Amino acid sequence: MKPDSTQQSAAGGFADAKSHWDQRFSRPGLLFGEQPNRFLVAQAPRLAPGSTVLSVADGEGRNALYLASLGHRVSAFDISPVAVAKARELAAQRGLQVDMRVASVDDWDWSAQRFDAVLGIFVQFADPAMRRRMFDGMWSALRPGGLLLLQGYTPRQLEFRTGGPGKLDHLYTSELLRELLPQAQWLELREHEDELAEGSAHVGHSALLDALARKPE
Ligand SMILES: C[S@@+](CC[C@H](N)C(=O)[O-])C[C@H]1O[C@@H](n2cnc3c(N)ncnc32)[C@H](O)[C@@H]1O
């Protein structure tokens, strides 16, 4: 972690975000369910055996643990110690190894390792300024040829209100992602509507954006 980042983040709302998410994750059960995200499951066969993967803001571990169960070498972090404790408990129950840390996207040392894949599933807590920093970090954490996999909500989700931040400037469009990642080779960039059933937090008809980008060699 960067040495001065905790202080810097505290000024930018670290404590609020942490307690907000800790409170949400303190209820019994898993807020986003036990099953991995469906877009991730559909794309996982693209990963070579034994890939190194970083899951950003992984929550209670459903996606990191799924990838670990496939034999990948997974690192993950989340701002909520409550979520990370639940993820570690699930990992122990299933006999899976995942390097799970408590960190904010602004604390994470994106330069520490180059990954074969980086995952950002519903990381729309980020306002435009934080999103810029996070996307720069995720891109720099990829090795050349590596894959960035994202799923998020589009502005249409404001009509459905079946999950997500409910703030227009946190939501994704294809144009926005093209602007944020101008060097990306897009393997998938698709806005669509679908039914979600992810725990108690993402439930019902939803406006989604699926994105898979390759970092040029
Ligand atoms: C919508 S949840 C998605 C969790 C997980 N990716 C999943 O799909 O199950 C958003 C996650 O972002 C985490 N989070 C919020 N702000 C964060 C920050 N600044 N840095 C890292 N994680 C953060 C929350 O604790 C929460 O686990």
The ligand as a MOL file (V3000), in Angstrom:
LIG
                    3D

  0  0  0     0  0            999 V3000
M  V30 BEGIN CTAB
M  V30 COUNTS 27 29 0 0 0
M  V30 BEGIN ATOM
M  V30 1 C -21.7180 -3.6340 -5.5000 0
M  V30 2 S -20.5020 -4.3320 -4.4420 0 CHG=1
M  V30 3 C -19.7800 -5.5480 -5.5150 0
M  V30 4 C -18.9540 -6.5710 -4.7950 0
M  V30 5 C -18.3580 -7.6460 -5.6930 0
M  V30 6 N -17.5550 -7.0840 -6.7590 0
M  V30 7 C -19.4200 -8.5350 -6.2540 0
M  V30 8 O -19.7000 -8.4440 -7.4600 0
M  V30 9 O -19.9720 -9.3470 -5.4960 0 CHG=-1
M  V30 10 C -19.2970 -3.0380 -4.3680 0
M  V30 11 C -18.1090 -3.3630 -3.4940 0
M  V30 12 O -17.2120 -2.2660 -3.5140 0
M  V30 13 C -16.6110 -2.1450 -2.2420 0
M  V30 14 N -16.0700 -0.7800 -2.1630 0
M  V30 15 C -16.7420 0.3840 -2.0010 0
M  V30 16 N -15.9120 1.4350 -2.0240 0
M  V30 17 C -14.6660 0.9290 -2.2010 0
M  V30 18 C -13.3770 1.4960 -2.3270 0
M  V30 19 N -13.1930 2.8120 -2.2820 0
M  V30 20 N -12.3200 0.6810 -2.4910 0
M  V30 21 C -12.4820 -0.6710 -2.5320 0
M  V30 22 N -13.6770 -1.2730 -2.4250 0
M  V30 23 C -14.7590 -0.4910 -2.2820 0
M  V30 24 C -17.7290 -2.4620 -1.2790 0
M  V30 25 O -17.2710 -2.8150 -0.0030 0
M  V30 26 C -18.4360 -3.5900 -2.0290 0
M  V30 27 O -17.9180 -4.8400 -1.6480 0
M  V30 END ATOM
M  V30 BEGIN BOND
M  V30 1 1 1 2
M  V30 2 1 2 3
M  V30 3 1 2 10
M  V30 4 1 3 4
M  V30 5 1 4 5
M  V30 6 1 5 6
M  V30 7 1 5 7
M  V30 8 2 7 8
M  V30 9 1 7 9
M  V30 10 1 10 11
M  V30 11 1 11 12
M  V30 12 1 11 26
M  V30 13 1 12 13
M  V30 14 1 13 14
M  V30 15 1 13 24
M  V30 16 1 14 15
M  V30 17 1 14 23
M  V30 18 2 15 16
M  V30 19 1 16 17
M  V30 20 1 17 18
M  V30 21 2 17 23
M  V30 22 1 18 19
M  V30 23 2 18 20
M  V30 24 1 20 21
M  V30 25 2 21 22
M  V30 26 1 22 23
M  V30 27 1 24 25
M  V30 28 1 24 26
M  V30 29 1 26 27
M  V30 END BOND
M  V30 END CTAB
M  END
